[in-house]
Each structure stands twice: as structure tokens, then as C-alpha cells.
Amino acid sequence: MSAADNDDYSYVDQNFQPESLQTWGKRGSVINVEMRRYRESVLAGLVEDGYTVIDADDADDDESGAVIESVKAASVELYTAECKAIADSDELSPTELKKLQDKRAKTKTERHQQRKAELSRRYEVDVTPELVEKDDDGWYPQLRMHYYLTLGRKFLTTRDAKRAASQLEAGENSIWKPDFNKGQLLPAVLLLENLNLLQFLTPDVQLRGTDEKMVEFKALAVTHRHVIKNYLNVSISEKLTPIAIAQKLLAKIDLKLDYVGRLGKRENRECVYRFVAPDDERDSIFRHWFNRDEAFSRESVSVTNNIVLSTPISDTNSQILEEVVSSPQGQTWKGLKLKLQQGLDSIGSSYSELISKVGEAVGVADGEPYWNAYLGQWQIWVKFADECRSVVCDWLAVV
């Protein structure tokens, strides 16, 4: 955090209630063991609660099968009705929501209203039964990670710093490590950046496990598998193929590579994959989140080429493009010397201990800005001393 926003956090008491942390860790170990022996743990708990457990071998096959199918059908029907009831609930004002959140005893209708209001404020789009179901499946953390990895990257440091400040204030300069670490997204985002996960999100580009960049990606992931496990809770092993590792990491942002087929000569066929952008409204959600964060931020979105652009992202892409690539003198971007503010706003940077020191790198523009529809932002290819990489236009300034 100190390297991220140049604040001194040396006063933080990181050893708050060590006996409680030790107890928490021991209890977590017990839960992990129970998860490894899930069936036995559940049956033991049912017996302890007074239920009679009948061995499946002693039950009639037809009867047990019918019961299972009936339970599954009832479960699907009830859950579908629950999602629809939440989506159809009345809208609540912020005051009404706060009052309902503070209320202990709530009716079923009130619970549905509260859930809809919370989802509406969380995603900032219309609440549908499909959205309710996706949120139940853990969509929000995946979407949030994707947002801060791409469009909302420049807001991440401020977001984590505010969360840290809030926890420090509540704890009187003491922190409970599990909660504090859980609330920080910066390390996980930096790790995904170092792994260059976004290189696989170019539509229609065919990927094979033997591609040079795939082999390098696997080597990097295997080398840092322990860090990946700690920060992303993703297990990486040497036995996994490069594509399998990429799929596991892309799942953290609810994306995947689609299987194309086995292509190539008969004696040397390989499985080929490609990325297809999902049609799940995340682009719209990201635009709402960006405009929200921009409204609360003191920074302005600008591209300096005798032009200041502070227009939030919108669908009027052609108009913005004209403003970005044109200047009063008709000057083009190619060959312009550009300054990239690195630190926490750059991608493809080299970090020490996942956090870099703030610095500057100078490069030369190699082409005109282009609109990345999937990430919802303008980018431009810039040649640096070590490589040529795509840079978000908002970070550029002519020098």
C-alpha cells in the first residue's frame, strides 16, 4: 500500500489479537478437512441433528431415482420463482433501502425488495432473473476483477486506499489481517498483469498450446504457482497444458477460450482455441461503473495533443475518434514522442513484490489511436526501448 499511494502505513498494528488469528486459522483448517471429506461430514451432521440416514443400497432403485428427480425439479422451480420475484419487486429509494437494511425482522416481500435494490446499486443496470442467478453464482467478484484489470485500472489504487483507511479508522489503527487482505484487489490485479493474461483476449486469434507465447506463459505461471495460489486461489501444476492454465485464470474474470477444433496435418494435429467476447452486458456495466468512478475522481480523462478530452465513455465512438486523432494543425500521431506514466497505471510493467515504484518511460507512437470495443477505451501502439505495446490513450501526454 505504501508503494501504491506514497502514504506511510508504518503505524498500522499488524499483530492485532494474535491469539484470535491463531484460533481462526485452526478453525479454518478443520473446515478445510471437512470439505475434503464432505460426504462423511454432512452425514455426521445430519445424524447429530436427529435425522435418520438410510443407506442408498437399502433403498429401492426406482423409488430413490424418482425422489431424486422430484427434488431436483422442485429445486429448479422454486429457485426460478425466487429469482423472478426479486426482479419484479418494487424499486426502493436510498432512504427506504437504508431503513430496510437496519430492520431485523423482514417479510419475504421486503427481503426481495432489499435484494433487488442492492443488486441495482451494485451493477447499475436493470435487475433481471438472469442477473439474480449470476450474482448468486459469484459473478460480481469476477466482474469487478475484470473491470479493475481493464477499464477501471486507474481507479484501483484509490479504491484500495479508501478501503484500507476505512478499516484502519474502524480498528483504531489496527487491522484484522484476513478481512484486510480480502478487501485489497491490487495484488491480484498486479499478478494478472504480470502474467499478461489479457494477451489471450484478442478476438478471432487462434491459440495453440505449442505457440511460443503460450509456452512462455505456462513457464511463468508454474514458476510463480505458489504466489498464484495465495493471491488468486488457483492451483497451477506442471501437468496442466498452457491452455488449461489460461482457462483457470480467465475463469477469475468469468471469461474463457472457445474450442475451435483439431487443426493441422494428420500427423501433427493440435487443439485450437480462440477468444469470443461474451454477450452478457458487462460492457454496459463497465461503462456505468467507469462514469460513476469518474464522477467521484478528481482526475480528468484527457489526451494532450492540443486537445483536452473529458467526455465519459459513450456510444458516440466516431465523434470521440475524430477529436482524438485530429489536431488543429492536422498533425498525426505516428512518430510523436510520448510519455507514459507508469507505476500503478501502466500495463506490462515489471513489478518488485507485486508493487512498482512510480516512474516514467518514454516511447514513440507507432500508428493512430484505435477504439478497443471490448475494453471500451482508446489505445495506441507505442514503441519503447524493450518492446512495442498497446497503451491506453488516457495515460498519454505529448512531450
N, C-alpha and C positions, 0 to 999 in steps of 0.2 A: 504493500500500500504506500509506503514512503517513497519508493521509486516511481510509483504511478502518478502521484499528485503532489510530490515535493513537500508533503507535510511530515512532521516528526511525530511518530507514534511510539517513541521510546517510553512514554509514560504509561502505556497500557499494561495493566496487570494481566499477564497471560497465564498465570498459575492460580487462577481463581478456583477455590474449592477443589483441590486435587483429589481429595477423598471421594467427592461426588463423581468426578470424572472417571476415577478408577472403578467405582461401582457401576457406572453407566457402561463402561467398556466390558466388564464381566457379564452384565446382563445381556449386552449385545451378543456376546459370544454364545450364551445359552440359546438365544433366539436363532442365531445362525445354525447351530447344531440341530435345532428342531426343524429348521427349514430343510436341512439335508435329509432328515427322516420325517418328512411332512406327514405321510400317511399314518405312521405309528403315533406321532404327536397328536394328530386330530382325533384318532380313535380313542387314545387315552383321555383326552379332554372330554369327549362325549360320554365316556363311561363315568368319569368323575362328576359330570353334571347330572348323572342319573339315567342316561339313555341306555337302552338295550341294543347292543350291536349284534347283528345276525351275519354270520359268515356267508359270503356270496355263494360258496359251494353248496350250502344247505338250502338255498332258495331255488324255486322253480325258474328255469331259464326264461320261459315265455313271460311269466309274471314279472320277473325282475326287469326284463327288457322293456316291457310295456310301462312299468313305473318310471324307468329312466327317461324314456321318450316323452312321457306325460310331464315329468318335472321340467325337462328342457323346454318343451313347448310353452308351458305356463310361465317359465322364467323369461323367455323372449317376449311373450305377450305383455307381461306386467312391466317389463323394462321399457318396451316401446311406448306403452301408455304413459309411463312416468316421464319419459323424455318429451313427449308431446304436451303433457300437462305443464311442464316447466316452460316450454317455448310459448304456450298460449296464455301464460299468466299475465296479469296486468303490469304495466310499467310502474316503477316507483321513482319518486324524486329522491335526490340525495338525502334530504332530511328524513323521508319515510324509510329509506334503507337503513340509515344510522339508528333510527328508533327500533326497527325490526331486529337489527343485529344485537342490540343491547337487551332485547326481550328474551327471557329464558324459555318460557312455555309458549310454543308456537303451534298453530294449527297446520294441517297439511297444506292448505292453500297459501298460508304465509311462508312456509318453507319453500314452496315453489316460487313465489314472488321474490323472495330473497335470492334464491339461486339464479333466477333469470337476471335480476339487477346486477349481481356480482359478475356474471358472465358477460353481460352487456358492457360493463365498465372495463372488464379485463381485456376483451377482444375488440371492443368498439365497433362491432358490426351487429346486424340483426341476429337475434338468437333463434336458432332452428333446432329441431330434434337431432339433426346430424351433428350440430356443434356441441350439444349437450353430451352426446355419446363420445365424441372425440375428446372432449375435456375430461370425461371420466377415464378415458384410456391414457391420460397423461400427455395430451397434445400441447398444453401450454408451455411446460418447460422445454420441450423440443423446439417449439416455435420461437420462444424467447431466445434460445441459444442461437438459432439461425439468424434472427434479427440482429443481435449484437455482434455476430460474426460478419455481417454484411452491412446492411443499410444503417443500422443504429450504432455502428462501431464507435463513432466519435463521442457518443453519449455514455459509453460503458464506464469509463473512469469516474465520471461524476456520479453515476448511479451507484457504483460500489462504495465510493467515498461517503455518500449520503447515508447509505445503509449502515456503514461502519460507525459513522458519527451518531446515528440514532441508537445503535446498540450500546455504544460507549456511554452515551448520556443516560440511558435506562439503567446501565450497570454501574454507574458512577466510576467510570474509567476501568471497569473490569469486564472481561468478556467470557462467555461460555463457549469454548472452542468449537464444539460440534455445531452450534447454531451459527456462530460467526462464519465458519468455513462454508457451511451450506449456503449462506446468503451471498457469498462472493462468486461472481461469474468470470472475473478477469483471468484467473489462472487457467480455467478450462478453455476459454476463448483463445488465449495465447498459445496454448498447447495445440489446438486445432489449426491455428495459423502456422505454427512451426512445422506441422505435418503437411501443410499445404493441401488441406482437404478440398478446398474449393476448386482445385485444378480438374476435378472429375465432373464438375457441374457445367461443362460446355455441351449444349445440346448437339445431337447428331454426330458426335465424335466417337468412333468405335474404339473400345478399350479391350486389350488382351492382357492376360497375366504375364506374358513374356515381354511386354513393352518395357523399354528402359526406365521410363518414369514410374511404372508400376513396381518394378524390381527395386528401385531406389526407395520408393515409398514403403515397401514391406521391410526393407533393411532398417530404415529409420524407426518404424513402428516397433519392430522386435527389439531394437536396441533400447528403446525407452518404454518398454511394455510395463514396467513397474510404475513409472510416473503416470502412464495412461490409466492403469488400474486405479491408482489413488485419486486422480482428478476426474476421471470420466466413468469409472466403474465398468470398464470394458476390458475383457480378458483377451490378450493377444499371445499367440504362440507361434513357434517356428513352423508348426504343421499346417497352419492356415495358408491359403493362397492369397496373393495380393488383392484379388477381387473380394474374397471373403473378409479380409481385414477392412477394406474400404467400405463394404456393406455394413459392417458392425459400427463403424464410426459415423457413417452417414445416417444411421438409424438414430443417432443422438439429436439430429435436426429433422427427423422424420422424412428423410429422402432415401432414394435407393437407385441402383443402376439396373436397368431393364435388360433382360436376356434377349439377345438378337438371334443367336443360333451358333452352330458349329461351322465355321468358315475356314477356307483354305484348301490346299491339296489333300487328296485322300489320305496320304501317309503322314500328313502334318496338320491335321485339323485342330483348331482351338476354339474354345468357347469365347464368344464375342459379346460385349455388353455396351450399352450406351445410356446416357442420361436423358430422361424425358421429364421436363418440368411438370410438376403436379398441378392439377386443376382443383385446388382446394381453398381458394380465396385468400391464401396467405399474402399475396401481393397487395391486396386491398387492405388487409390488417396491418401490414408493414407500413403502408402509406399513412394510415391513421396514427399509428404509433410514432412515426417519424414527425408528423406535423404536431403531435402532442408534445414530444420531447423538444422539438424546435421552439415551440411556444414558451417553454419553461427555460430555455437555454439563452444565455447572453450572447452566445456566438452567432454569427450570421453566416449563412451559406453563400459563399462568394467565389467567383473566379476572376482573378485580376488580370485583365488584358485590356485596360482602359474601360472595363465593364465590371459592374457590381451586380451580381445576381442573387437576390434574396427570396426568390419565388419558391414556395414549398413544392415538393414533387406533386405533379398532377398529370392528367392525361394529355395535356397540350404539349406533347413532346416536340412536335415540329417547330413550334414557336420558340421553345427554350433552345433547341438546337441552333436556330438562326442567331439567337442572342449570344450563344456561347462561342461559336466558331467564326463569327464575323466581328470585325472591328471597324471603327470609323475610317481607317486607312485601308481597309480591305486586306489587312495582313493575315497570313495563315499561321497555323500553329507549328507546322513541321519545322524543326531546326531551332525553335525557341529554347533558350536555356531556362530550365525550370528548377525551382527549389521545392523539395519535398520535406515537410515537417514530419520527422519520423516519430520515435517514441511510441506512444500508445495509439497513434492514429494511422500508422503505416501497416502494410501487409507485406509478408515475405521478408521481414526484418529478422535479424539474428538477436535472440534474447539470452541473457545470462540469468539463470534461475527463474526463467519464465517472465521476467520483467526487465525491460531495457532502460537504459539511460536516455534522456531526451537529447537528440542531436539533429543534425541536418545532413542531407545528402543532395548533391547537385546532379541533375541529369538533363538530357536533351530530348525534347518531344520528337517522336517518330511517327508522324501522321496527325490526323484530325481527331477530335473527341468523337466518341460514338456512344449511342444510348444502349446500355445493358438492360434489356427489358425485364429479365428475370430478377436482377438485383435492384431494379428501379433506380438507377443512378447513371450519371455520365462518367465515362472513363476515357483514358488516353494512354497509348503506349509510350513509355519513357525509357530511353537508354541510359543506364547507369554504368559505372566502371566495371561492375561484375556481370551484369546481365541486363536484358530488356524485359520490363514487366509492366503490367497494366496498373494504372494509378487512378484513384477517384479524383475527378476534376475539382471537387470542393477543397482539396488539400493543396492545390497548386497556386503558385504566385510567380509571375514573371520577374526575373532578376537581371 
